[in-house]
Every structure is written in C-alpha cells, then in structure tokens.
Amino acid sequence: MKLYSTNSPTNYVSLKEAVLKGLPDDNGLFMPEVIPALPKEFIKKLSDYPFPVIAYEVSRHLLAEAIPEKDLYMLIRNAVNFSAPIVALDESKYILELFHGPSLAFKDFGARFMAQLMSYFNKNEDKELTILVATSGDTGGAVAAGFYKTPGINVIILYPSGKVSALQEKQLTTLGENITALEVDGTFDDCQAMVKSAFLDADLNAHLRLSSANSINIARLIPQSFYYFEAYKQLPKDERDAIFCVPSGNFGNLTAGLFAQKMGLPIQHFIAATNANDVVPEYLASGKYNPKPSVQTISNAMDVGNPSNFARMLDLCSTWNTMQNTISGYTCNDDSTRKGMKEVKEKYDYIIDPHGAVGYNAIKDYQEKHPNTKAVVLETAHYSKFLDVVEPVLEDKVPIPERLAVLANKEKVAIQMENTFESFKEWLIQSR
C-alpha cells in the first residue's frame, strides 16, 4: 500500500510512514494510492460473515500486503471486539449504534485499530512515539482508552476548556500513566491548529517522534469504514438501498463512508448533518468553502469550523458537482436538536444523544422531500455522556452505564494551557 499527500499527489510513502508520521510535511493529508473494489460476491454475502471477518476482509484489500495477513488478523481481532447493531425506529428510519466500545463512542473503532497498528509499527523503535490529539469531546476518551499503557507510546490530548461534557472530560483526564491531558483556553479549532503546527515545526520534530490520533491520521479512517459494511448487512434485503446520515464535525466519519462506497458498498447517498458549524453544507449549496471560527453548541463533538477531512472529501469527489450528487448538506440549531431528542423519546421510546438528534432531524427533512427512502442515522455516542443536555430535555433521569458512572468520583488531572502554539511548544520540549 502506498499513500500520497492531498497537496502532493505524485509523492508516495509507505503505510508505516503515513501512520507514524500522521501528517505530510506539506500540510496535506495522506490518501491511499488505490482504493480497491471488494469482490461483488463478498458484498452480496455480507450477511454470512461476522463483523471481525468483514473488518479483516476490508482492511486486507485496502492495506494491500502492507502487513502480513496473520499479523493483520490478530490486529483486527484485538481491535474490533464489540458490536455495531442496527435498531429500527420505524419502517424507514434506522439507527446504527456505534457506542458499544470502551469509551461509548464511535471513535473507539478508529482509536483501537490505530493503537494496534501503531504498536505494531513501533515495536522495533528505540525512541518513544508521542501522539498528539485534539478533541472536541469523544476523540479524547477513545484515544485515551485505546492507547492506555501501550508500551513506547505517550499520548498528549488537547481539549477546549469548558467545551466538553463533564463525563467526556473525566474520560480523558483520569487515566494517567502514558495519557496526559492539556486543557486549552480556546476552541477545538485552536487545539487542532496547535497540533498541526507541531507537526510542521522543525525544532519539535528534532526533539520528538510525533504522530497524530485525530482523523487527519489515515489509521483512524480505515476502521471507520468497517461499520458501514456491518450496517448494510443488517438491513432487510429489500431495503439495502438506504442512504446514510452522518452527524459531522471534522468529517472523518463521512469520509470513511466515501471509502466504503469506493470499495463497492452500494450506498445510494450521504447526508452530512451538522449543527450551527455548517461550513460543509454551505459549500454544498454554494460551491464556496469558507472556514470560520467554531460556534459552541449542545452537540459539542461537532463544533468544528474548519474540518480537516474536507481536503479528503474533495480528493475523493474531485468536483463540486460530484460532491453535490453524492452528499446532501443539512444544518440544525440547538432548539431543533432538543425537539428532535424529545420527539424520538416520545414517538419511539428511544433515547438519542444530541449528535444523533441532529442526524434524525436531517433524515426527517430529507424524507419529506424524498418519500419512500430508507435512511440509517449513525448514532455516534451514548446519550449518558451528555447528561447536562439530555436530562433537562427529557425532564427525567437517564441510566448511566457502569463504566461511565465510576468516573464521577475520580479526580480530574489536566494541565492548563494558553491558546498559543509557543506555549504548547515550550511545554512539549520541557516535558519530554
């Protein structure tokens, strides 16, 4: 497997270099030279295969002998060991539950696969690898859980102060060991900019071996394509022309869906559902991409004003017209999000989190204009991670899974960080 930068399509690197480096020197994003189509017979018989087998086959074709098949099988077995079930709300609306992993968020798929892959590539290195990751909520907890106590790897998580939920914050600030949390006086976009600047800084790279666990790293995107295949196989056979609605922030999740589509999964259409941070829906409507400062919302994991993976979306779709034909944009404000959460509970007796509610509202709107369509909403996180939003909206207490409940009394340990790259750089050099 070879990969190129979206800014330099003629320069190629190996999978190992792309994964451990995270970001190309030219500030582009790594993309596979080839996204192979899976055998049609495999797609046809998806229902015959358990989830780990599907994940293995997808990764085996995509990675193209970059890892010996025996090692890849063990990697998948260790990473993909929880489910992604489909739940039917009614005859036209489905929920894909992606919160059954350790941190109760879809990012467990990417974080666990990445941790296994990085550990595999890093095992013969003498110098420690430092992982930098910016989070708007769920990424931090998933990465912390995925890399916890991984030998030879230290993880630095940057998160915006006051802009993640209480339980999300506890997930990334209470582990210790090789996990360090930096509480940044700024937004997610500020955190992401600091991480990107670190990769391009010659002094830092002379001192440290740096990599990223954000979806800018290709190792995060590959496993996120797995559950599109798993979702498709669970749909009734006469309804497999369903569209996929993806609550979106940094757009790694939707980009992974485009990967799955390129690999032959017959996805008819995507909906990019955003909150007030609607840069991509605006682009789909106008053809103009205008990143802007992020706005804080109750669906905080989607508070991204300059999504990194837009560069990959352009690379995959080539033109504005192609992207328009592939993806519909939808935006939802906080009031509508609350109404969606309440409606899903009252109408279907299902508790949906704020991000999933944005997706639910999107498919309602889409299906009014396109009747007789079937839609799958990606439910990206468990509702209990957003108690401060969910309980007031539903006017009731909601159950909390034990793995989250135990965090309530744990002590938060985070380093306060100014919103400047200079402060971050100085801390990195001194702390190592």
Summary of the structure (lengths in Angstrom):
residues: 432
radius of gyration: 20.2
end to end distance: 32.9
largest distance: 59.8
contacts: 1546
relative contact order: 0.14
helix: 48%
strand: 16%
